[in-house]
Amino acid sequence: MTPLILLPGMMCDARLFGPQIAALSGRRALICAPISERTSVGALAADILADAPSRFALAGLSMGGIVAMEILRQAPERVDRIALLDTNPLAETSDVKARRLPQMTAVRGGGLVTVMRDEMKPNYLSDGPNRAEILDLCLDMALRLGPDVFLNQSHALMDRPDQSETLKAADLPALVLCGQDDRLCPLARHELMADLIHGARLVVVEAAGHLPTLEQPELTNAALARWLEE
């Protein structure tokens, strides 16, 4: 049984996949790989490939999904199957780049808490009973990673390539999953990815935003389990 590599989103660690690790760890080897030490998506992907098993299943959420697509571009023969969660296959637009620059300036000046608390994390989640608890976890993950990781990841996202051709060329079991209320990576982006990958299965998780792994873990676990068995 191939190992599963999990790639977390921006300013997140393995706790983003806590419910999935708990549900799947008894069935196969799990590796949660950090994406924090480089300033380009290509270098992040190459680092993961250097340490990865010869063949593996791959799941990434948000920025993790962006790195997963680059891994698929660099080494398609090593990826047994791919799950792309709440992510975006397109290059970053000039408008998003322009919004990112003042955030980076603020973080350099010691404002990581403010940027994460006031500008980023409130846009991540759907309304739900666990919203406050999940936001607290997100802030703790970000603060533990720190400002240097924020800046590295921001640079990598700004310069990322369009992966449409990578997805068109993909020939493997693929899950495309998103929260119905995801405002950062809306449903249209996931419909595009599902259309690009031949045979991909699209799953839309109700009552979830950008982090369905935490907002609706049981539904997310079920979709991942089915994908792993395909």
C-alpha contacts under 8 A as a table, 3 or more apart, distances in Angstrom:
res1	aa1	res2	aa2	distance
1	M	28	R	6.60
2	T	28	R	7.25
2	T	29	A	7.60
2	T	55	R	6.62
2	T	56	F	5.10
2	T	57	A	6.35
2	T	80	D	7.69
3	P	28	R	5.95
3	P	29	A	4.73
3	P	30	L	5.82
3	P	31	I	7.40
3	P	53	P	7.56
3	P	55	R	7.72
3	P	56	F	5.12
3	P	57	A	6.11
4	L	28	R	7.23
4	L	29	A	6.29
4	L	30	L	4.95
4	L	31	I	6.18
4	L	56	F	5.79
4	L	57	A	4.61
4	L	58	L	5.71
4	L	59	A	7.39
5	I	30	L	5.99
5	I	31	I	4.71
5	I	32	C	5.76
5	I	33	A	6.81
5	I	56	F	6.86
5	I	57	A	6.16
5	I	58	L	4.92
5	I	59	A	6.26
6	L	17	F	7.84
6	L	30	L	7.37
6	L	31	I	6.05
6	L	32	C	4.61
6	L	33	A	6.28
6	L	58	L	6.22
6	L	59	A	5.03
6	L	60	G	5.74
6	L	64	G	7.85
7	L	32	C	5.99
7	L	33	A	5.66
7	L	34	P	6.85
7	L	35	I	7.28
7	L	58	L	7.88
7	L	59	A	6.24
7	L	60	G	4.44
7	L	61	L	6.50
7	L	64	G	4.44
7	L	65	G	7.00
7	L	67	V	7.72
7	L	68	A	7.32
8	P	12	C	5.76
8	P	13	D	5.97
8	P	14	A	6.66
8	P	16	L	6.52
8	P	17	F	7.54
8	P	32	C	7.57
8	P	33	A	7.69
8	P	34	P	7.26
8	P	35	I	7.54
8	P	60	G	6.03
8	P	61	L	5.62
8	P	62	S	7.36
8	P	63	M	7.01
8	P	64	G	4.85
9	G	12	C	5.40
9	G	13	D	7.72
9	G	16	L	7.95
9	G	60	G	7.39
9	G	61	L	5.31
9	G	62	S	4.90
9	G	63	M	4.60
9	G	64	G	4.86
9	G	65	G	7.65
10	M	62	S	7.14
10	M	63	M	5.52
10	M	64	G	7.39
10	M	150	F	7.64
10	M	153	Q	6.72
11	M	138	C	7.88
11	M	141	M	6.44
11	M	142	A	4.71
11	M	145	L	6.53
11	M	149	V	7.27
11	M	150	F	6.50
12	C	15	R	7.37
12	C	16	L	6.25
12	C	138	C	6.81
12	C	141	M	5.35
12	C	142	A	6.14
12	C	145	L	7.77
13	D	16	L	6.00
13	D	34	P	7.07
13	D	141	M	6.16
14	A	17	F	5.57
14	A	18	G	6.53
14	A	32	C	5.99
15	R	18	G	4.63
15	R	141	M	7.84
16	L	211	L	7.97
16	L	213	T	6.76
16	L	214	L	6.69
17	F	20	Q	5.20
17	F	21	I	5.98
17	F	213	T	6.10
17	F	214	L	7.33
18	G	21	I	5.21
18	G	22	A	6.23
18	G	214	L	7.80
19	P	22	A	5.13
19	P	23	A	6.19
19	P	213	T	7.05
19	P	214	L	7.09
19	P	217	P	6.03
19	P	221	N	7.71
20	Q	23	A	5.04
20	Q	24	L	5.91
20	Q	25	S	7.97
20	Q	213	T	7.20
20	Q	217	P	7.18
20	Q	220	T	7.96
20	Q	221	N	5.89
21	I	24	L	5.32
21	I	25	S	5.34
21	I	30	L	7.36
22	A	25	S	5.82
22	A	26	G	7.99
23	A	26	G	7.36
23	A	221	N	7.14
24	L	27	R	5.50
24	L	28	R	6.81
24	L	30	L	7.95
24	L	225	A	7.90
25	S	28	R	5.87
25	S	29	A	6.50
25	S	30	L	6.31
26	G	29	A	7.98
33	A	48	I	7.03
35	I	38	R	7.41
35	I	44	L	6.11
35	I	64	G	7.47
35	I	153	Q	7.78
36	S	44	L	7.89
36	S	149	V	5.30
36	S	152	N	6.63
36	S	153	Q	6.42
37	E	44	L	7.58
37	E	149	V	6.78
37	E	152	N	6.76
38	R	41	V	7.71
38	R	43	A	6.28
38	R	44	L	5.85
38	R	152	N	5.93
38	R	153	Q	7.42
38	R	156	A	7.50
39	T	43	A	7.42
39	T	44	L	7.77
39	T	152	N	4.64
39	T	153	Q	6.17
39	T	154	S	7.77
39	T	155	H	5.43
39	T	156	A	4.70
40	S	43	A	5.37
40	S	44	L	6.34
40	S	152	N	7.87
40	S	153	Q	7.78
40	S	155	H	6.75
40	S	156	A	4.05
40	S	157	L	7.43
40	S	159	D	6.95
40	S	160	R	7.09
41	V	44	L	5.08
41	V	45	A	6.15
41	V	66	I	7.64
41	V	67	V	5.83
41	V	70	E	6.97
41	V	156	A	5.32
41	V	157	L	7.13
41	V	159	D	7.85
41	V	160	R	5.99
42	G	45	A	5.22
42	G	46	A	6.19
42	G	67	V	7.71
42	G	70	E	6.48
43	A	46	A	5.01
43	A	47	D	6.15
44	L	47	D	5.24
44	L	48	I	6.42
44	L	67	V	6.95
45	A	48	I	5.22
45	A	49	L	6.22
45	A	67	V	5.85
45	A	68	A	7.29
45	A	70	E	6.12
45	A	71	I	5.11
45	A	74	Q	7.85
46	A	49	L	5.08
46	A	50	A	6.15
46	A	71	I	7.25
46	A	74	Q	7.81
47	D	50	A	5.14
47	D	51	D	6.71
48	I	51	D	5.45
48	I	52	A	5.90
49	L	52	A	4.98
49	L	53	P	7.93
49	L	71	I	7.22
52	A	55	R	7.77
52	A	56	F	7.77
53	P	56	F	6.36
54	S	78	R	6.11
55	R	77	E	7.82
55	R	78	R	4.47
55	R	79	V	5.82
55	R	80	D	6.35
56	F	78	R	6.47
56	F	79	V	5.40
56	F	80	D	5.47
56	F	81	R	7.50
57	A	79	V	5.86
57	A	80	D	5.08
57	A	81	R	4.93
57	A	82	I	6.07
57	A	228	L	7.93
58	L	68	A	6.81
58	L	79	V	6.75
58	L	80	D	7.62
58	L	81	R	6.21
58	L	82	I	4.82
58	L	83	A	6.26
59	A	64	G	7.73
59	A	65	G	6.90
59	A	68	A	6.95
59	A	82	I	5.67
59	A	83	A	4.44
59	A	84	L	6.00
59	A	85	L	7.49
60	G	63	M	7.35
60	G	64	G	4.17
60	G	65	G	3.88
60	G	66	I	7.42
60	G	67	V	7.46
60	G	68	A	5.88
60	G	83	A	6.47
60	G	84	L	5.53
60	G	85	L	6.04
61	L	64	G	4.72
61	L	65	G	4.73
61	L	66	I	7.94
61	L	84	L	6.28
61	L	85	L	4.48
61	L	86	D	5.66
61	L	87	T	6.08
62	S	65	G	5.11
62	S	66	I	6.56
62	S	85	L	6.34
62	S	86	D	5.14
62	S	87	T	4.06
62	S	88	N	7.07
62	S	185	C	7.81
62	S	210	H	7.94
63	M	66	I	4.90
63	M	67	V	6.32
63	M	87	T	6.67
63	M	157	L	7.52
64	G	67	V	5.15
64	G	68	A	6.06
64	G	87	T	7.89
65	G	68	A	4.79
65	G	69	M	6.22
65	G	83	A	7.85
65	G	84	L	5.24
65	G	85	L	6.35
65	G	86	D	7.63
65	G	87	T	5.55
65	G	88	N	7.53
66	I	69	M	5.29
66	I	70	E	6.56
66	I	87	T	6.57
66	I	88	N	6.65
66	I	89	P	6.64
67	V	70	E	5.04
67	V	71	I	6.23
68	A	71	I	5.00
68	A	72	L	6.26
68	A	82	I	7.83
68	A	84	L	7.71
69	M	72	L	4.99
69	M	73	R	6.23
69	M	89	P	7.62
69	M	163	Q	6.71
69	M	166	T	7.27
69	M	167	L	7.67
70	E	73	R	4.86
70	E	74	Q	6.13
70	E	163	Q	7.39
71	I	74	Q	5.12
71	I	75	A	5.93
71	I	76	P	7.35
72	L	75	A	5.35
72	L	76	P	4.63
72	L	78	R	7.99
72	L	79	V	6.49
72	L	166	T	7.22
73	R	76	P	5.95
73	R	163	Q	7.90
73	R	166	T	5.52
75	A	78	R	5.67
75	A	79	V	7.12
76	P	79	V	5.50
76	P	170	A	7.58
77	E	80	D	7.65
79	V	82	I	7.07
80	D	172	L	6.64
80	D	173	P	7.61
81	R	172	L	5.43
81	R	173	P	4.94
81	R	174	A	5.88
81	R	228	L	7.84
82	I	172	L	7.40
82	I	173	P	6.57
82	I	174	A	4.97
82	I	175	L	6.47
83	A	174	A	5.64
83	A	175	L	4.53
83	A	176	V	5.88
83	A	177	L	7.50
83	A	224	L	7.77
83	A	227	W	7.90
84	L	87	T	6.51
84	L	174	A	7.79
84	L	175	L	6.23
84	L	176	V	4.95
84	L	177	L	6.31
85	L	176	V	5.99
85	L	177	L	4.78
85	L	178	C	5.57
86	D	177	L	6.38
86	D	178	C	4.68
86	D	179	G	6.92
86	D	182	D	7.30
86	D	185	C	5.72
86	D	186	P	7.72
86	D	190	H	7.52
86	D	210	H	5.89
86	D	211	L	7.42
87	T	178	C	7.98
87	T	185	C	5.66
87	T	189	R	7.65
87	T	190	H	7.54
88	N	185	C	6.16
88	N	189	R	6.04
88	N	190	H	7.46
89	P	162	D	5.99
89	P	163	Q	5.23
89	P	164	S	6.25
89	P	189	R	7.45
89	P	193	M	7.01
90	L	161	P	7.00
90	L	162	D	4.42
90	L	163	Q	6.20
90	L	164	S	7.01
91	A	158	M	7.86
91	A	159	D	7.44
91	A	160	R	5.62
91	A	161	P	5.05
91	A	162	D	4.50
91	A	163	Q	7.75
92	E	96	V	6.52
92	E	97	K	6.73
92	E	157	L	6.96
92	E	158	M	5.74
92	E	159	D	7.13
92	E	160	R	6.79
93	T	96	V	5.40
93	T	97	K	6.32
94	S	97	K	5.00
94	S	98	A	6.12
95	D	98	A	5.12
95	D	99	R	6.43
96	V	99	R	5.10
96	V	100	R	6.16
97	K	100	R	5.03
97	K	101	L	6.50
97	K	158	M	5.98
98	A	101	L	5.59
98	A	102	P	7.66
99	R	102	P	6.32
99	R	103	Q	7.09
100	R	103	Q	5.24
100	R	104	M	6.34
100	R	154	S	7.29
101	L	104	M	5.13
101	L	105	T	6.34
102	P	105	T	4.91
102	P	106	A	6.11
103	Q	106	A	5.07
103	Q	107	V	6.20
103	Q	115	V	6.45
104	M	107	V	5.10
104	M	108	R	6.19
104	M	150	F	7.79
104	M	151	L	6.26
104	M	154	S	7.51
105	T	108	R	5.17
105	T	109	G	6.41
106	A	109	G	5.08
106	A	110	G	6.57
106	A	111	G	5.07
106	A	112	L	7.09
106	A	115	V	7.35
107	V	110	G	5.13
107	V	111	G	4.49
107	V	112	L	4.68
107	V	115	V	7.19
107	V	147	P	6.11
107	V	150	F	7.82
107	V	151	L	7.81
108	R	111	G	7.06
108	R	112	L	7.99
108	R	147	P	7.03
110	G	147	P	7.86
111	G	114	T	5.32
111	G	115	V	6.21
112	L	115	V	5.20
112	L	116	M	6.08
112	L	143	L	7.56
112	L	146	G	7.63
112	L	147	P	6.24
113	V	116	M	5.33
113	V	117	R	5.83
113	V	139	L	7.56
113	V	143	L	7.23
114	T	117	R	5.18
114	T	118	D	5.59
114	T	119	E	7.42
115	V	118	D	5.58
115	V	119	E	5.17
115	V	120	M	6.44
116	M	119	E	5.83
116	M	120	M	4.99
116	M	121	K	5.65
116	M	139	L	6.67
116	M	142	A	7.51
117	R	120	M	6.43
117	R	121	K	5.74
117	R	122	P	6.93
117	R	139	L	6.82
118	D	121	K	6.99
118	D	122	P	6.67
119	E	122	P	6.77
119	E	123	N	7.46
120	M	123	N	5.74
120	M	124	Y	7.04
121	K	124	Y	5.22
121	K	125	L	7.60
121	K	135	L	6.57
121	K	138	C	7.17
121	K	139	L	7.64
122	P	125	L	6.64
122	P	135	L	7.52
123	N	183	R	6.87
123	N	184	L	7.27
124	Y	182	D	7.01
124	Y	183	R	7.19
124	Y	184	L	7.07
124	Y	209	G	6.03
124	Y	210	H	4.94
124	Y	211	L	6.75
125	L	131	R	6.81
125	L	181	D	7.75
125	L	182	D	7.29
125	L	208	A	6.62
125	L	209	G	4.50
125	L	210	H	5.74
125	L	211	L	6.53
125	L	215	E	7.65
126	S	131	R	7.41
126	S	181	D	6.00
126	S	182	D	7.48
126	S	207	A	6.31
126	S	208	A	5.12
126	S	209	G	4.56
126	S	210	H	7.76
126	S	215	E	7.91
127	D	131	R	6.34
127	D	207	A	7.54
127	D	208	A	7.90
128	G	131	R	5.37
128	G	207	A	7.39
128	G	215	E	7.84
129	P	132	A	7.79
130	N	133	E	5.34
130	N	134	I	6.13
130	N	215	E	7.23
131	R	134	I	5.25
131	R	135	L	6.12
131	R	215	E	7.73
132	A	135	L	5.11
132	A	136	D	6.22
133	E	136	D	5.18
133	E	137	L	6.38
134	I	137	L	5.00
134	I	138	C	6.16
134	I	214	L	7.14
134	I	215	E	7.73
135	L	138	C	4.97
135	L	139	L	6.21
136	D	139	L	5.19
136	D	140	D	6.22
137	L	140	D	5.07
137	L	141	M	6.16
138	C	141	M	5.15
138	C	142	A	6.24
139	L	142	A	5.08
139	L	143	L	6.15
140	D	143	L	5.17
140	D	144	R	6.12
141	M	144	R	5.28
141	M	145	L	6.35
142	A	145	L	5.21
142	A	146	G	6.15
143	L	146	G	4.96
143	L	147	P	7.79
145	L	148	D	7.89
145	L	149	V	6.09
145	L	150	F	7.81
146	G	149	V	5.78
146	G	150	F	6.64
147	P	150	F	4.94
147	P	151	L	6.27
148	D	151	L	5.19
148	D	152	N	6.16
149	V	152	N	4.99
149	V	153	Q	5.97
150	F	153	Q	5.31
150	F	154	S	6.02
151	L	154	S	5.04
151	L	155	H	6.23
152	N	155	H	5.37
152	N	156	A	6.33
153	Q	156	A	5.00
153	Q	157	L	6.14
154	S	157	L	5.22
154	S	158	M	6.16
155	H	158	M	5.20
155	H	159	D	6.45
156	A	159	D	5.50
156	A	160	R	6.06
157	L	160	R	5.23
162	D	165	E	7.84
163	Q	166	T	5.08
163	Q	167	L	6.38
164	S	167	L	5.26
164	S	168	K	6.24
164	S	193	M	7.81
164	S	196	L	7.04
165	E	168	K	4.96
165	E	169	A	6.24
166	T	169	A	5.32
166	T	170	A	6.36
167	L	170	A	5.06
167	L	193	M	7.12
167	L	196	L	5.63
167	L	197	I	5.21
168	K	196	L	4.94
168	K	197	I	5.41
168	K	198	H	7.24
169	A	197	I	7.44
170	A	197	I	5.97
170	A	198	H	7.16
171	D	197	I	7.37
171	D	198	H	6.70
173	P	199	G	7.30
173	P	200	A	6.65
173	P	227	W	7.25
173	P	230	E	6.76
174	A	197	I	7.40
174	A	199	G	7.29
174	A	200	A	4.75
174	A	201	R	6.35
174	A	227	W	7.24
175	L	200	A	5.76
175	L	201	R	5.04
175	L	202	L	6.18
175	L	203	V	7.45
175	L	224	L	7.80
175	L	227	W	6.38
176	V	190	H	6.33
176	V	193	M	7.11
176	V	194	A	6.18
176	V	200	A	6.84
176	V	201	R	6.03
176	V	202	L	4.79
176	V	203	V	6.22
177	L	190	H	7.15
177	L	202	L	5.81
177	L	203	V	4.67
177	L	204	V	5.79
177	L	205	V	7.31
178	C	182	D	7.00
178	C	186	P	7.86
178	C	187	L	6.84
178	C	190	H	7.04
178	C	203	V	6.61
178	C	204	V	5.19
178	C	205	V	6.05
178	C	209	G	7.64
178	C	210	H	7.14
178	C	212	P	7.12
179	G	182	D	5.23
179	G	187	L	7.89
179	G	204	V	5.74
179	G	205	V	4.66
179	G	206	E	6.22
179	G	207	A	7.12
179	G	208	A	4.51
179	G	209	G	4.56
179	G	210	H	5.85
179	G	211	L	7.10
179	G	212	P	5.72
180	Q	186	P	7.83
180	Q	187	L	6.82
180	Q	204	V	5.64
180	Q	205	V	5.52
180	Q	206	E	5.20
180	Q	207	A	6.61
180	Q	208	A	5.89
180	Q	209	G	6.18
181	D	186	P	7.46
181	D	206	E	7.58
181	D	207	A	6.95
181	D	208	A	5.77
181	D	209	G	4.39
181	D	210	H	7.32
182	D	185	C	5.79
182	D	186	P	5.23
182	D	187	L	7.25
182	D	208	A	7.08
182	D	209	G	3.97
182	D	210	H	4.62
183	R	186	P	5.34
183	R	209	G	6.99
183	R	210	H	7.05
184	L	210	H	6.78
185	C	189	R	6.41
185	C	190	H	7.88
185	C	210	H	7.22
186	P	189	R	5.79
186	P	190	H	7.14
187	L	190	H	5.17
187	L	191	E	6.22
187	L	204	V	7.91
188	A	191	E	5.02
188	A	192	L	6.19
189	R	192	L	5.10
189	R	193	M	6.39
190	H	193	M	4.98
190	H	194	A	6.06
190	H	202	L	7.41
191	E	194	A	5.09
191	E	195	D	6.09
191	E	202	L	7.23
192	L	195	D	5.11
192	L	196	L	6.19
193	M	196	L	5.04
193	M	197	I	6.26
194	A	197	I	5.46
194	A	198	H	7.57
194	A	199	G	7.80
194	A	200	A	5.26
194	A	201	R	6.57
194	A	202	L	6.05
195	D	198	H	6.96
195	D	200	A	7.44
197	I	200	A	5.50
203	V	223	A	7.44
205	V	208	A	6.06
205	V	212	P	7.04
205	V	216	Q	7.50
205	V	219	L	7.02
205	V	220	T	7.46
207	A	215	E	7.76
207	A	216	Q	7.44
208	A	211	L	6.85
208	A	212	P	5.30
208	A	215	E	5.66
208	A	216	Q	6.35
209	G	212	P	6.30
209	G	215	E	7.56
211	L	214	L	5.79
211	L	215	E	6.06
212	P	215	E	4.63
212	P	216	Q	5.02
212	P	217	P	6.40
212	P	220	T	6.51
213	T	216	Q	6.01
213	T	217	P	4.87
213	T	220	T	5.85
213	T	221	N	7.72
214	L	217	P	5.33
216	Q	219	L	5.69
216	Q	220	T	6.26
217	P	220	T	5.01
217	P	221	N	5.83
218	E	221	N	5.03
218	E	222	A	6.17
219	L	222	A	5.18
219	L	223	A	6.38
220	T	223	A	5.20
220	T	224	L	6.22
221	N	224	L	5.13
221	N	225	A	6.00
222	A	225	A	5.12
222	A	226	R	6.24
223	A	226	R	5.28
223	A	227	W	6.25
224	L	227	W	5.02
224	L	228	L	6.12
225	A	228	L	5.15
225	A	229	E	6.42
226	R	229	E	5.25
226	R	230	E	6.42
227	W	230	E	5.27
